[in-house]
Amino acid sequence: MKVLLAIASWPPSAENGDHQSSRDTWLTKADGLDYRFFMGDGTPVHENDDLIDVEWNNRPWNYRDKPSESVLTSYIPKNDEVLLPVPYDFKHLPFKVREIFRWAWERGYDYVFKVDTDTYVDVPRLLESGFQEFDYIGTPFYRDDLEYASGGAGYWISRKAFEFLLDAPIAIPWDDVWVGDRLRDKGIRLHVDWRYIVNTPHYFLTGPQSGNNAITSHLGFSPEPFMPKDMFEAHRIRGL
């Protein structure tokens, strides 16, 4: 069984220390696990531009800290980083996620755990979570009474499931909504697992620690920026 931990990111995160904060904390427990930081290189895409703009302009959240456009980057990736030929701005995040699944498919991965660069992961718990039993796993949120796995908290997806996403059209800026809708179209429903945690801003005690069974802890909240020190604080709380 081949497993990929896919960390969605963008070049400024690599440059400002976000990646290194993960390497110095929870990724120290990832020996033997394949992981990559995936970033767009700024290559433009124009698939369903008008529909995506409508969704972006009508978003119910304020993303002052999230760019809606990107340009080609000159960033040179490290060995655990991958630049994909897509934009890196937030509005086009589903395109990056689709490229992640294409990358994983071509390399024969059986399961992908997709998570964001501002999320702390308890790797031993992640690998012992029973993810092999389901095709799509995560903590739910709801949109129009439909259930989706939170992208910030992280979600598991099997090869059987992400095969349906390799060429699926994109017409929405939200990767977790896109994934959930396309899988629902194929009859794949979310298996709810509340151990993947969405915290409140700067309060990490619901995330992984010795006294609970939490697996992840999403630390970033717009418009407040995620800081590398937050990852170190989450790691201190976990006590690893």
C-alpha positions as CSV (number, residue, x, y, z in Angstrom):
1,M,0.0,0.0,0.0
2,K,1.4,3.3,-1.1
3,V,0.4,6.5,0.9
4,L,1.1,10.1,0.1
5,L,0.8,13.0,2.5
6,A,0.1,16.0,0.2
7,I,0.6,19.4,1.8
8,A,-1.0,22.1,-0.3
9,S,1.0,25.4,-0.2
10,W,2.3,28.3,-2.2
11,P,5.7,29.8,-2.8
12,P,5.4,32.6,-0.1
13,S,4.8,29.9,2.5
14,A,8.0,28.2,1.5
15,E,9.9,31.4,1.6
16,N,8.6,32.7,5.0
17,G,9.4,29.6,7.0
18,D,6.0,27.8,7.0
19,H,7.5,24.6,5.4
20,Q,10.4,24.6,7.7
21,S,8.2,24.9,10.8
22,S,6.5,21.7,9.7
23,R,9.8,19.9,9.0
24,D,11.0,20.9,12.5
25,T,7.9,19.7,14.3
26,W,5.4,17.1,13.2
27,L,7.3,15.9,10.1
28,T,10.1,14.7,12.4
29,K,7.6,11.8,13.0
30,A,7.1,11.1,9.3
31,D,10.1,8.7,8.8
32,G,9.1,6.3,6.0
33,L,6.1,8.3,4.9
34,D,6.1,9.9,1.5
35,Y,5.2,13.6,1.8
36,R,5.4,16.6,-0.4
37,F,4.7,20.3,-0.3
38,F,2.7,21.1,-3.4
39,M,2.8,24.6,-4.9
40,G,1.5,26.2,-8.0
41,D,4.1,27.9,-10.2
42,G,1.8,30.7,-11.3
43,T,0.9,29.2,-14.7
44,P,-2.6,30.7,-15.5
45,V,-5.7,28.6,-16.2
46,H,-8.9,29.9,-17.7
47,E,-11.3,27.0,-17.2
48,N,-14.7,28.3,-16.3
49,D,-13.3,31.8,-15.4
50,D,-16.7,33.5,-15.3
51,L,-18.3,30.9,-13.0
52,I,-15.3,30.9,-10.6
53,D,-15.3,34.7,-10.5
54,V,-19.0,34.7,-9.5
55,E,-18.4,32.3,-6.7
56,W,-15.3,34.2,-5.5
57,N,-17.1,37.6,-5.6
58,N,-20.1,36.2,-3.6
59,R,-18.0,34.3,-1.0
60,P,-19.4,34.6,2.5
61,W,-15.9,34.8,4.0
62,N,-13.4,37.7,4.1
63,Y,-10.0,36.5,2.6
64,R,-8.0,39.7,2.9
65,D,-4.9,37.6,3.3
66,K,-5.5,35.3,0.4
67,P,-4.4,36.4,-3.1
68,S,-6.9,36.0,-6.0
69,E,-4.3,36.3,-8.8
70,S,-0.8,34.9,-9.2
71,V,2.2,35.4,-11.5
72,L,5.0,33.0,-12.5
73,T,7.3,32.3,-9.6
74,S,11.1,32.1,-9.7
75,Y,11.1,29.9,-6.5
76,I,13.4,26.9,-6.8
77,P,11.8,23.9,-5.0
78,K,13.6,21.8,-2.4
79,N,13.6,18.0,-2.6
80,D,10.4,17.7,-0.7
81,E,8.6,20.4,-2.7
82,V,6.8,20.2,-6.0
83,L,5.9,23.0,-8.3
84,L,2.8,22.3,-10.4
85,P,1.8,24.1,-13.6
86,V,-1.2,26.0,-12.1
87,P,-1.8,29.3,-10.3
88,Y,-0.9,29.5,-6.6
89,D,-3.6,32.0,-5.6
90,F,-6.4,31.0,-3.4
91,K,-9.2,31.5,-6.0
92,H,-7.7,28.7,-8.1
93,L,-6.9,26.2,-5.3
94,P,-9.0,23.4,-6.8
95,F,-6.7,23.4,-9.8
96,K,-3.7,22.7,-7.6
97,V,-5.6,20.0,-5.8
98,R,-6.5,18.3,-9.1
99,E,-2.9,18.4,-10.2
100,I,-1.9,16.8,-6.8
101,F,-4.2,13.9,-7.6
102,R,-2.8,13.6,-11.1
103,W,0.7,13.6,-9.6
104,A,-0.3,10.9,-7.1
105,W,-2.1,8.8,-9.8
106,E,0.9,8.8,-12.1
107,R,3.1,7.5,-9.3
108,G,0.8,4.8,-8.1
109,Y,-0.4,6.0,-4.8
110,D,-3.3,4.1,-3.2
111,Y,-4.3,6.8,-0.6
112,V,-3.7,10.5,-0.4
113,F,-4.1,12.6,2.8
114,K,-4.5,16.1,1.6
115,V,-3.9,18.9,4.1
116,D,-2.9,22.5,4.2
117,T,0.5,24.0,5.1
118,D,-1.1,25.7,8.2
119,T,-2.2,22.4,9.7
120,Y,-0.5,20.3,12.4
121,V,-0.6,16.6,11.9
122,D,0.0,13.8,14.4
123,V,1.6,11.3,12.0
124,P,1.5,8.2,14.1
125,R,-2.2,8.7,14.8
126,L,-2.8,9.5,11.2
127,L,-1.3,6.2,10.0
128,E,-3.2,4.3,12.7
129,S,-6.5,6.0,12.0
130,G,-8.1,3.2,9.9
131,F,-8.1,5.2,6.7
132,Q,-7.9,2.1,4.6
133,E,-11.5,1.2,5.4
134,F,-13.1,4.1,3.5
135,D,-12.7,6.1,0.3
136,Y,-13.3,9.6,1.6
137,I,-12.8,10.6,5.3
138,G,-12.8,13.9,7.2
139,T,-14.5,16.3,9.6
140,P,-17.7,17.7,8.0
141,F,-18.9,21.1,7.2
142,Y,-22.1,21.9,5.5
143,R,-23.0,24.0,2.4
144,D,-26.6,24.1,1.2
145,D,-27.3,21.2,3.6
146,L,-24.7,19.0,1.8
147,E,-21.8,17.5,3.7
148,Y,-18.1,18.1,2.8
149,A,-14.8,17.2,4.4
150,S,-12.9,20.2,5.7
151,G,-9.9,20.9,3.6
152,G,-8.2,22.8,6.4
153,A,-8.6,19.9,8.9
154,G,-7.4,17.5,6.1
155,Y,-9.1,14.6,4.4
156,W,-8.3,11.1,3.2
157,I,-9.1,10.0,-0.3
158,S,-8.5,6.6,-1.9
159,R,-7.2,5.9,-5.4
160,K,-10.7,4.6,-6.3
161,A,-12.1,8.0,-5.4
162,F,-9.5,10.4,-6.7
163,E,-9.5,8.7,-10.1
164,F,-12.9,10.5,-10.6
165,L,-11.2,13.8,-10.0
166,L,-8.3,13.6,-12.5
167,D,-10.3,15.1,-15.3
168,A,-13.3,16.5,-13.4
169,P,-14.2,20.0,-14.5
170,I,-13.7,22.9,-12.0
171,A,-16.1,25.8,-11.7
172,I,-15.8,26.8,-8.1
173,P,-12.9,28.3,-6.0
174,W,-13.2,25.9,-3.0
175,D,-11.3,22.6,-3.3
176,D,-13.1,20.8,-0.5
177,V,-16.5,21.6,-2.1
178,W,-15.3,20.6,-5.5
179,V,-14.0,17.3,-4.2
180,G,-17.2,16.5,-2.2
181,D,-19.5,17.4,-5.1
182,R,-17.6,15.3,-7.6
183,L,-17.4,12.3,-5.3
184,R,-21.1,12.6,-4.5
185,D,-21.8,12.5,-8.2
186,K,-20.1,9.1,-8.2
187,G,-21.9,7.8,-5.2
188,I,-19.0,8.2,-2.8
189,R,-20.1,9.7,0.5
190,L,-18.0,11.2,3.3
191,H,-17.1,9.0,6.2
192,V,-17.2,11.4,9.2
193,D,-14.3,11.3,11.5
194,W,-14.2,14.1,14.1
195,R,-10.5,13.5,15.0
196,Y,-9.5,16.0,12.2
197,I,-9.8,19.3,14.0
198,V,-10.7,22.8,13.0
199,N,-9.6,25.1,15.9
200,T,-10.7,28.5,16.9
201,P,-8.1,31.2,16.2
202,H,-4.9,30.9,18.4
203,Y,-6.5,28.3,20.6
204,F,-4.9,24.9,19.9
205,L,-6.0,22.8,22.9
206,T,-8.6,20.9,20.9
207,G,-5.8,19.7,18.6
208,P,-3.5,16.7,19.2
209,Q,-2.3,16.3,22.8
210,S,-1.7,13.3,25.1
211,G,-5.1,13.6,26.7
212,N,-7.2,13.2,23.5
213,N,-7.3,11.4,20.2
214,A,-7.1,14.3,17.8
215,I,-5.2,13.7,14.6
216,T,-4.9,17.2,13.1
217,S,-5.2,20.8,14.1
218,H,-6.0,23.5,11.5
219,L,-4.2,26.6,12.8
220,G,-4.8,29.3,10.2
221,F,-7.9,31.5,10.1
222,S,-8.5,34.3,7.6
223,P,-8.0,37.2,7.8
224,E,-5.5,36.5,10.6
225,P,-2.2,35.2,9.1
226,F,-0.8,31.8,10.1
227,M,2.7,32.2,11.7
228,P,5.4,29.5,11.9
229,K,5.4,30.0,15.7
230,D,1.9,28.6,15.7
231,M,3.2,25.2,14.5
232,F,5.8,25.1,17.3
233,E,3.1,25.9,19.9
234,A,0.9,23.1,18.5
235,H,3.9,20.7,18.7
236,R,4.7,21.8,22.3
237,I,1.1,21.1,23.3
238,R,1.2,17.7,21.7
239,G,4.3,16.9,23.7
240,L,6.2,14.9,21.1
